Each structure stands twice: as structure tokens, then as C-alpha cells.
Amino acid sequence: MTDTTRVEPVRRRGGFGFALALIGIGLAALLANLGYFSFSWTAILALWPLLLIIAGIDLVLAHRAPMAALAIDVVVIAAGLVILATRPFGGGIPSAFPFVNFGGNDCPSGTSQASVSVPKTASTPITLHITGGAATYTVTGGATDLIDATSDDPNLYVRTSGSDIRLTQCDNNGRFGGQRNIRVQVADDVPVSLDLTGGAGTFTLDLLTTKLTELRSTNGAATMEIDLPKPTGDVPVRLTGGASTINIVLGGAEASVDVTGGLTNLNAPGGAGGGTIAGRQHWESTGYSGAHDRYTITVTGGASTITVR
């Protein structure tokens, strides 16, 4: 009688990296939907080299030391989430290919400068878009031209189309690491709609002398100081971002403030406001409903503290 022994094939354990990456992306999307922070899907695409790192880790370690591979995968994915939270729109994340602009902040080769301006030919209303990565931004009035802008590095690019002006901080010409200091001045006698998109950083908007018609800001984790001018008509202010500290100075103007998002705290005149988790807070000045000249402010973000005075 022949004794036959059946040999079961050895099943090797695969890596965890790609499963964890999917979990990480899903978690980021969930937190964004709940308002804890915001990001663009182009920023996720710009992080594709992390998938190569995860694949390499799994190939080398998944069969020999699966727990070590798991730990390293977790660290890599956590680093990707940190980058996504602090640079949610691709700012400072280099493009993988020179002809593909994942972050929206690359500029035509040889066109960026440390100082740019747009000459003033009329006093008609303009829309100014300022786009960049992690930086310290200062926006004020007092420009001798339509706009004047300076940076620590030759990384500014400006283009115009009629009344539309787009000022971009180009990542491909900046120093490696660290934040840049960017200063923008706007002409005082020109009505301006301001649209600011950036990564993590500090934003000082001293707009007291400007003719502001609208303010929109979308940022990562940020500290914002906003001094608003006297409004003309109902001026909308829309602020969207991640974990932020926002101080808004109304200068006595009538205003309403709506805050929604994750863990938020609103400090308003007269002790109004309070804290909420994934809820909504509202405050308005006593004369807001009957005022013709006023601010209507909406804030959407993650863990944020908003102070209005």
C-alpha cells in the first residue's frame, strides 16, 4: 500500500499597501465631505509617486516581514494625507510630467519674475485671481498700477484677459522647502472682486482702502487676518478651507456670518457665537436686515476658529 502525502501549496501573504491607500483616500474624501478640510482630486493625482513607494515596500518586505511592511506603508500614507491637508490644491507639489499641470501652479517656462504689475488703463471693475501654494500672502491697496506684486523668488506670473487678471505663484522656480512671502497691492480707485486660492499659510488681507465687491478664499490650514473696507451694496465674502484661524474686522459695517463645517468656534460681537461639531452657527448685526451696504459672510471649513469684530 502506497502512502501518499498531499503537499498543500504555500500561500504567500500579499502586501497591505494598496488596500491602505484606498482606505486613506476614502478617509480623506469622508473628512472633506464632513467639512473638516478640503482638497482637490488633482492634488491626489500629483501624489501618485507614493504608490510606487508602497509597491516597492510590498515587493521587498511583504513576504519576509509583513508587519514591518505594514508599518512603513502606514507611515507613507500618513505622510501623503499630511501633504494633502496642508497643500490641498497641489501647491508646492511638483508635476510628474513637464507638460501636465496637476497643481495649477506651473507657468510657461521663463515667464516668472520676482516682481510683476499690470498697468492701469481705466477704472472699470476687475476680477483678481491669486493662486499659489504654501506661502505668506499680504494683499493691500495702494498700488500705483492696476496691481503690483512682489515675491522673495522669481516665481510670479501674471496674465490678463479683459477685466480678468490671474496672478500665479509658480512652483517650478521657487526655492526648495520653506514658505515664500508674496505681497500684492491693488489700485484703490478700481472695484475689485478678489479670488484667493492657496495652500497652508498666512494670509493678511488689509483691504481698508480698496473698493471690494466680492471676496472668495479657498485654502488649506491657514491663519487669516481680514480688514474689510466700508461696503457698497451687499458684498459677499466666502471662505473655504481646512483647519483655520480667521480674524475678520468689519470696521463697524453691518454683516451676517454663517459658519458650517467640522469642529468650529465663532466669536462674534456681544459674546455671540459659540462652538459646534459638524453643525451651523449664525450671527448678524442688529442693522443687517435693513442695511443696503453690508457684508454677507459664509465660512466653510474644518477645525476653525472665527473671530468677528
DASULQUI-V751014 format. One record per pair of residues at least 24 apart in sequence whose C-alpha atoms are under 10 Angstrom apart, sorted by the first residue. I is the first residue (numbers start at 1). J is the second residue. D is the distance in whole Angstrom. If there is no record, write none. Layout:
[[I:J:D] [I:J:D]]
This chain:
[[12:62:9] [12:63:7] [12:64:10] [13:62:7] [13:63:6] [13:64:9] [13:66:8] [14:58:8] [14:59:9] [14:61:10] [14:62:6] [14:63:7] [14:66:8] [15:54:9] [15:55:8] [15:57:8] [15:58:5] [15:59:8] [15:60:10] [15:61:8] [15:62:5] [15:63:8] [15:66:7] [15:67:10] [15:69:7] [15:70:8] [15:73:9] [16:54:9] [16:55:10] [16:57:10] [16:58:7] [16:62:8] [16:66:8] [16:67:10] [16:69:8] [16:70:6] [16:71:10] [16:73:8] [16:74:9] [17:51:8] [17:53:9] [17:54:6] [17:55:7] [17:56:10] [17:57:8] [17:58:7] [17:62:9] [17:69:8] [17:70:7] [17:71:10] [17:72:9] [17:73:6] [17:74:8] [17:76:9] [17:77:9] [18:51:8] [18:54:7] [18:55:8] [18:58:9] [18:73:9] [18:77:10] [20:54:10] [20:70:9] [20:73:8] [20:74:7] [20:77:8] [21:50:9] [21:51:8] [21:54:9] [21:73:8] [21:74:9] [21:76:9] [21:77:6] [21:78:10] [21:80:9] [21:81:10] [22:77:10] [23:77:10] [24:74:9] [24:77:7] [24:78:8] [24:80:9] [24:81:7] [25:77:9] [25:80:10] [25:81:8] [27:81:9] [28:81:7] [28:84:9] [28:85:9] [31:261:10] [31:262:9] [31:302:9] [32:85:10] [32:241:10] [32:242:9] [32:261:9] [32:262:9] [32:301:9] [32:302:8] [33:261:9] [33:262:10] [34:260:10] [34:261:7] [34:262:6] [34:277:10] [34:278:7] [34:279:10] [34:301:9] [34:302:8] [35:240:9] [35:241:9] [35:242:8] [35:243:10] [35:260:8] [35:261:4] [35:262:5] [35:263:9] [35:278:7] [35:279:10] [35:300:7] [35:301:5] [35:302:5] [35:303:9] [36:85:10] [36:241:8] [36:242:6] [36:243:7] [36:260:10] [36:261:6] [36:262:5] [36:263:7] [36:264:9] [36:277:10] [36:278:8] [36:300:9] [36:301:6] [36:302:3] [36:303:6] [36:304:9] [37:84:10] [37:85:7] [37:86:9] [37:88:9] [37:219:9] [37:220:7] [37:221:8] [37:240:9] [37:241:6] [37:242:4] [37:243:7] [37:244:9] [37:261:9] [37:262:8] [37:300:9] [37:301:6] [37:302:5] [37:303:8] [37:304:10] [38:84:9] [38:85:7] [38:86:10] [38:87:10] [38:88:6] [38:89:9] [38:218:9] [38:219:8] [38:220:7] [38:221:9] [38:240:8] [38:241:6] [38:242:6] [38:243:9] [38:300:9] [38:301:7] [38:302:8] [39:84:7] [39:85:7] [39:86:9] [39:87:8] [39:88:4] [39:89:6] [39:90:9] [39:199:9] [39:218:10] [39:219:9] [39:220:8] [39:241:9] [39:242:9] [40:84:9] [40:87:10] [40:88:6] [40:89:5] [40:90:8] [40:102:10] [40:103:9] [41:84:10] [41:88:9] [41:89:8] [41:90:9] [41:102:9] [41:103:10] [42:88:9] [42:89:7] [42:90:7] [42:101:9] [42:102:5] [42:103:6] [42:104:9] [43:83:9] [43:84:7] [43:85:10] [43:87:8] [43:88:6] [43:89:5] [43:90:4] [43:91:8] [43:93:8] [43:95:10] [43:102:7] [43:103:6] [43:104:9] [44:80:9] [44:81:9] [44:83:10] [44:84:7] [44:88:9] [44:89:9] [44:90:8] [44:102:9] [44:103:10] [45:90:9] [45:95:9] [45:96:9] [45:102:7] [45:103:9] [46:84:10] [46:89:10] [46:90:7] [46:93:7] [46:94:7] [46:95:6] [46:96:7] [46:97:10] [46:100:10] [46:101:9] [46:102:6] [46:103:7] [47:80:7] [47:81:10] [47:83:9] [47:84:9] [47:90:9] [47:93:8] [47:94:9] [47:95:9] [47:96:9] [47:102:10] [48:80:10] [48:96:9] [49:96:8] [50:76:7] [50:77:8] [50:79:9] [50:80:7] [51:76:9] [51:77:9] [83:199:10] [83:200:10] [84:199:9] [84:220:9] [85:199:9] [85:200:8] [85:219:10] [85:220:6] [85:221:7] [85:241:10] [85:242:7] [85:243:9] [86:133:9] [86:134:8] [86:198:10] [86:199:6] [86:200:5] [86:201:9] [86:219:9] [86:220:5] [86:221:6] [86:222:9] [86:242:8] [86:243:9] [87:132:10] [87:133:7] [87:134:7] [87:198:8] [87:199:4] [87:200:6] [87:201:9] [87:219:8] [87:220:6] [87:221:8] [87:242:10] [88:133:9] [88:134:10] [88:197:10] [88:198:8] [88:199:6] [88:200:8] [88:218:10] [88:219:7] [88:220:6] [88:221:9] [88:241:9] [88:242:9] [89:131:10] [89:132:9] [89:133:8] [89:134:10] [89:197:8] [89:198:7] [89:199:7] [89:200:10] [89:218:9] [89:219:8] [89:220:8] [90:132:9] [90:133:7] [90:134:10] [90:171:10] [90:198:9] [90:199:8] [91:131:9] [91:132:6] [91:133:3] [91:134:6] [91:135:9] [91:169:9] [91:170:9] [91:171:7] [91:197:9] [91:198:7] [91:199:6] [91:200:9] [91:220:10] [92:132:8] [92:133:5] [92:134:7] [92:135:10] [92:169:10] [92:170:9] [92:171:6] [92:172:8] [92:174:9] [92:176:9] [92:177:9] [92:178:10] [92:179:10] [92:198:10] [92:199:8] [93:133:8] [93:171:8] [93:172:9] [94:171:7] [94:172:7] [95:171:9] [95:172:9] [98:172:10] [103:132:9] [103:133:9] [103:170:10] [103:171:9] [104:131:8] [104:132:8] [104:133:10] [104:168:9] [104:169:10] [104:170:9] [104:171:10] [105:131:7] [105:132:6] [105:133:8] [105:155:10] [105:156:10] [105:157:9] [105:167:10] [105:168:6] [105:169:6] [105:170:5] [105:171:6] [105:172:8] [105:198:10] [106:132:9] [106:155:9] [106:156:10] [106:157:9] [106:168:8] [106:169:8] [106:170:5] [106:171:6] [106:172:6] [106:173:9] [107:155:9] [107:156:9] [107:157:7] [107:158:9] [107:168:8] [107:169:8] [107:170:6] [107:171:8] [107:172:8] [107:173:9] [108:157:9] [108:170:9] [108:172:10] [109:170:10] [109:172:9] [109:173:9] [110:154:10] [110:155:10] [110:157:10] [110:173:9] [111:154:9] [111:155:9] [111:156:8] [111:157:6] [111:158:9] [111:170:10] [112:153:9] [112:154:6] [112:155:5] [112:156:5] [112:157:5] [112:158:8] [112:168:9] [112:169:8] [112:170:7] [112:171:10] [112:172:9] [112:173:8] [112:174:10] [113:149:10] [113:150:8] [113:151:8] [113:152:10] [113:153:8] [113:154:4] [113:155:5] [113:156:5] [113:157:7] [113:158:9] [113:169:10] [113:170:9] [113:173:9] [114:149:8] [114:150:6] [114:151:5] [114:152:7] [114:153:5] [114:154:4] [114:155:6] [114:156:6] [114:157:9] [114:169:10] [114:182:9] [115:148:8] [115:149:6] [115:150:4] [115:151:6] [115:152:9] [115:153:9] [115:154:7] [115:155:9] [115:156:7] [115:157:9] [115:158:10] [115:182:10] [115:183:10] [115:184:10] [116:147:8] [116:148:6] [116:149:5] [116:150:7] [116:151:9] [116:154:10] [116:155:10] [116:156:7] [116:157:7] [116:158:7] [116:167:9] [116:184:9] [117:143:9] [117:144:9] [117:145:7] [117:146:7] [117:147:5] [117:148:4] [117:149:6] [117:150:9] [117:157:10] [117:158:8] [117:159:10] [117:167:10] [117:184:9] [117:185:9] [117:186:10] [118:143:10] [118:144:10] [118:145:6] [118:146:5] [118:147:5] [118:148:7] [118:149:9] [118:158:8] [118:159:9] [118:160:8] [118:165:9] [118:186:10] [119:144:9] [119:145:5] [119:146:5] [119:147:7] [119:148:9] [120:144:8] [120:145:5] [120:146:4] [120:147:8] [120:187:8] [120:190:9] [121:145:9] [121:146:8] [122:146:9] [122:189:10] [122:190:8] [123:187:9] [123:188:10] [123:189:7] [123:190:5] [123:191:8] [124:163:8] [124:189:9] [124:190:6] [124:191:7] [124:192:9] [125:163:7] [125:164:9] [125:189:9] [125:190:6] [125:191:5] [125:192:6] [125:193:8] [125:211:9] [125:212:10] [125:213:9] [126:162:8] [126:163:5] [126:164:6] [126:165:7] [126:190:7] [126:191:6] [126:192:5] [126:193:6] [126:194:9] [126:213:9] [127:160:10] [127:162:10] [127:163:6] [127:164:5] [127:165:6] [127:166:8] [127:191:9] [127:192:6] [127:193:5] [127:194:6] [127:195:7] [127:213:9] [127:214:9] [127:215:10] [128:160:9] [128:163:9] [128:164:6] [128:165:5] [128:166:6] [128:167:7] [128:186:9] [128:192:7] [128:193:6] [128:194:5] [128:195:6] [128:196:8] [128:215:10] [129:158:10] [129:164:8] [129:165:6] [129:166:5] [129:167:6] [129:168:8] [129:193:8] [129:194:6] [129:195:5] [129:196:6] [129:197:8] [129:216:9] [129:217:10] [130:158:9] [130:165:9] [130:166:6] [130:167:5] [130:168:6] [130:169:8] [130:184:9] [130:194:8] [130:195:6] [130:196:5] [130:197:6] [130:198:8] [130:217:9] [131:156:10] [131:166:8] [131:167:6] [131:168:5] [131:169:6] [131:170:9] [131:195:8] [131:196:6] [131:197:5] [131:198:6] [131:199:9] [131:218:10] [131:219:10] [132:156:9] [132:167:9] [132:168:6] [132:169:5] [132:170:7] [132:171:8] [132:180:10] [132:182:10] [132:196:9] [132:197:6] [132:198:5] [132:199:7] [132:200:10] [132:219:10] [133:168:9] [133:169:7] [133:170:8] [133:171:8] [133:179:9] [133:180:9] [133:197:8] [133:198:5] [133:199:5] [133:200:7] [133:201:8] [133:219:9] [133:220:9] [134:169:10] [134:171:10] [134:177:10] [134:178:8] [134:179:6] [134:180:7] [134:181:10] [134:198:6] [134:199:5] [134:200:5] [134:201:5] [134:202:8] [134:219:9] [134:220:9] [134:221:9] [134:222:9] [135:169:9] [135:178:8] [135:179:5] [135:180:5] [135:181:6] [135:182:7] [135:198:8] [135:199:7] [135:200:7] [135:201:5] [135:202:7] [135:203:8] [135:222:10] [136:179:7] [136:180:6] [136:181:5] [136:182:6] [136:183:8] [136:198:10] [136:199:10] [136:200:9] [136:201:6] [136:202:5] [136:203:6] [136:204:8] [136:222:10] [136:223:10] [137:179:10] [137:180:8] [137:181:6] [137:182:5] [137:183:6] [137:184:8] [137:196:10] [137:198:9] [137:201:8] [137:202:6] [137:203:5] [137:204:6] [137:205:8] [137:224:9] [138:181:8] [138:182:6] [138:183:5] [138:184:6] [138:185:8] [138:202:8] [138:203:6] [138:204:5] [138:205:6] [138:206:8] [138:225:10] [139:182:8] [139:183:6] [139:184:5] [139:185:6] [139:186:8] [139:194:10] [139:203:8] [139:204:6] [139:205:5] [139:206:6] [139:207:7] [139:226:10] [140:183:8] [140:184:6] [140:185:5] [140:186:6] [140:187:9] [140:188:9] [140:204:8] [140:205:6] [140:206:5] [140:207:5] [140:208:8] [140:209:8] [140:210:8] [140:227:10] [141:184:8] [141:185:5] [141:186:5] [141:187:6] [141:188:6] [141:189:9] [141:190:10] [141:205:9] [141:206:7] [141:207:6] [141:208:7] [141:209:6] [141:210:5] [141:211:9] [142:184:10] [142:185:6] [142:186:6] [142:187:6] [142:188:6] [142:189:9] [142:207:10] [142:209:7] [142:210:8] [143:184:8] [143:185:5] [143:186:5] [143:187:4] [143:188:7] [143:189:10] [143:210:10] [144:185:9] [144:186:8] [144:187:6] [144:188:9] [145:185:9] [145:186:8] [145:187:6] [145:188:10] [146:185:8] [146:186:6] [146:187:5] [146:188:9] [146:189:9] [146:190:8] [147:184:7] [147:185:6] [147:186:5] [147:187:6] [147:188:10] [148:183:8] [148:184:6] [148:185:5] [148:186:7] [148:187:9] [149:182:7] [149:183:6] [149:184:4] [149:185:6] [149:186:9] [150:181:8] [150:182:6] [150:183:5] [150:184:7] [150:185:9] [151:180:7] [151:181:6] [151:182:5] [151:183:6] [151:184:9] [152:179:10] [152:180:6] [152:181:6] [152:182:7] [152:183:9] [153:180:7] [153:181:9] [153:182:9] [155:180:9] [155:182:10] [156:182:9] [163:192:10] [164:193:10] [165:194:10] [166:195:9] [167:196:10] [168:197:10] [168:198:10] [169:198:9] [185:210:10] [186:210:7] [186:211:9] [187:211:9] [188:212:9] [193:235:10] [193:236:10] [194:237:10] [195:238:9] [195:239:10] [196:239:9] [197:240:10] [197:241:10] [198:222:9] [198:241:9] [199:241:9] [199:242:9] [200:241:9] [200:242:9] [200:243:9] [200:244:9] [201:244:10] [202:244:10] [202:245:10] [203:246:9] [204:247:10] [205:248:10] [206:249:10] [208:249:10] [208:250:10] [208:251:9] [212:236:10] [212:237:10] [213:237:9] [213:295:10] [214:238:8] [214:295:9] [214:296:10] [215:239:8] [215:297:9] [216:240:8] [216:297:10] [216:298:10] [217:241:8] [217:299:10] [218:242:9] [218:300:9] [218:301:9] [219:243:9] [219:244:9] [219:301:9] [220:244:8] [220:301:9] [220:302:10] [221:245:8] [221:301:9] [221:302:9] [221:303:9] [221:304:9] [222:246:8] [222:304:9] [223:247:8] [223:304:10] [223:305:10] [224:248:8] [224:306:9] [225:249:8] [225:307:10] [226:250:9] [226:308:10] [227:251:8] [227:309:10] [228:252:10] [228:253:9] [228:295:9] [229:253:8] [230:254:9] [230:293:8] [230:294:8] [230:295:9] [231:255:10] [231:292:9] [231:293:5] [231:294:6] [231:295:7] [232:292:8] [232:293:5] [232:294:7] [232:295:9] [233:291:9] [233:292:6] [233:293:4] [233:294:6] [233:295:8] [234:288:10] [234:291:9] [234:292:7] [234:293:6] [234:294:5] [234:295:6] [234:296:7] [235:292:10] [235:293:8] [235:294:6] [235:295:5] [235:296:6] [235:297:8] [236:294:9] [236:295:6] [236:296:5] [236:297:6] [236:298:8] [237:295:7] [237:296:6] [237:297:5] [237:298:6] [237:299:8] [238:296:8] [238:297:6] [238:298:5] [238:299:6] [238:300:8] [239:297:8] [239:298:6] [239:299:5] [239:300:6] [239:301:8] [240:298:8] [240:299:6] [240:300:5] [240:301:5] [240:302:9] [241:299:8] [241:300:7] [241:301:5] [241:302:7] [241:303:9] [241:304:9] [242:300:9] [242:301:5] [242:302:5] [242:303:7] [242:304:8] [243:301:7] [243:302:5] [243:303:5] [243:304:5] [243:305:8] [244:301:8] [244:302:7] [244:303:7] [244:304:5] [244:305:6] [244:306:8] [245:303:9] [245:304:6] [245:305:5] [245:306:6] [245:307:8] [246:299:9] [246:304:8] [246:305:6] [246:306:5] [246:307:6] [246:308:8] [247:305:8] [247:306:6] [247:307:5] [247:308:6] [247:309:8] [248:297:10] [248:306:8] [248:307:6] [248:308:5] [248:309:6] [249:307:8] [249:308:6] [249:309:5] [250:294:10] [250:295:8] [250:308:7] [250:309:6] [251:309:8] [252:285:10] [252:294:10] [252:309:8] [253:285:9] [253:287:9] [253:288:9] [253:291:9] [253:293:8] [253:294:6] [253:295:7] [253:309:10] [254:284:8] [254:285:6] [254:286:8] [254:287:6] [254:288:5] [254:289:9] [254:290:9] [254:291:7] [254:292:9] [254:293:7] [254:294:5] [254:295:6] [254:296:9] [255:283:8] [255:284:6] [255:285:6] [255:286:9] [255:287:8] [255:288:6] [255:289:9] [255:291:9] [255:293:9] [255:294:5] [255:295:4] [255:296:6] [255:297:7] [255:308:10] [256:282:7] [256:283:6] [256:284:4] [256:285:6] [256:286:9] [256:287:10] [256:288:7] [256:289:9] [256:294:8] [256:295:6] [256:296:5] [256:297:6] [256:298:8] [257:281:8] [257:282:6] [257:283:5] [257:284:6] [257:285:9] [257:295:8] [257:296:6] [257:297:5] [257:298:6] [257:299:8] [257:306:10] [257:308:9] [258:282:5] [258:283:7] [258:284:9] [258:296:8] [258:297:6] [258:298:5] [258:299:6] [258:300:8] [259:283:9] [259:297:8] [259:298:6] [259:299:5] [259:300:6] [259:301:8] [259:304:9] [259:305:10] [259:306:8] [260:298:8] [260:299:6] [260:300:5] [260:301:7] [260:302:9] [260:304:10] [261:299:8] [261:300:5] [261:301:5] [261:302:6] [261:303:8] [261:304:8] [262:300:9] [262:301:7] [262:302:5] [262:303:6] [262:304:8] [263:301:9] [263:302:6] [263:303:4] [263:304:6] [263:305:9] [264:299:10] [264:300:9] [264:301:8] [264:302:7] [264:303:5] [264:304:5] [264:305:6] [264:306:8] [265:303:8] [265:304:6] [265:305:5] [265:306:6] [265:307:8] [266:304:8] [266:305:6] [266:306:5] [266:307:6] [266:308:8] [267:305:8] [267:306:6] [267:307:5] [267:308:6] [267:309:8] [268:306:8] [268:307:6] [268:308:5] [268:309:6] [269:307:9] [269:308:7] [269:309:6] [270:309:9] [272:308:10] [273:306:9] [273:307:9] [273:308:10] [274:305:10] [274:306:10] [275:304:10] [275:305:9] [276:303:10] [277:302:10] [277:303:9] [278:302:9] [278:303:10] [283:308:10]]
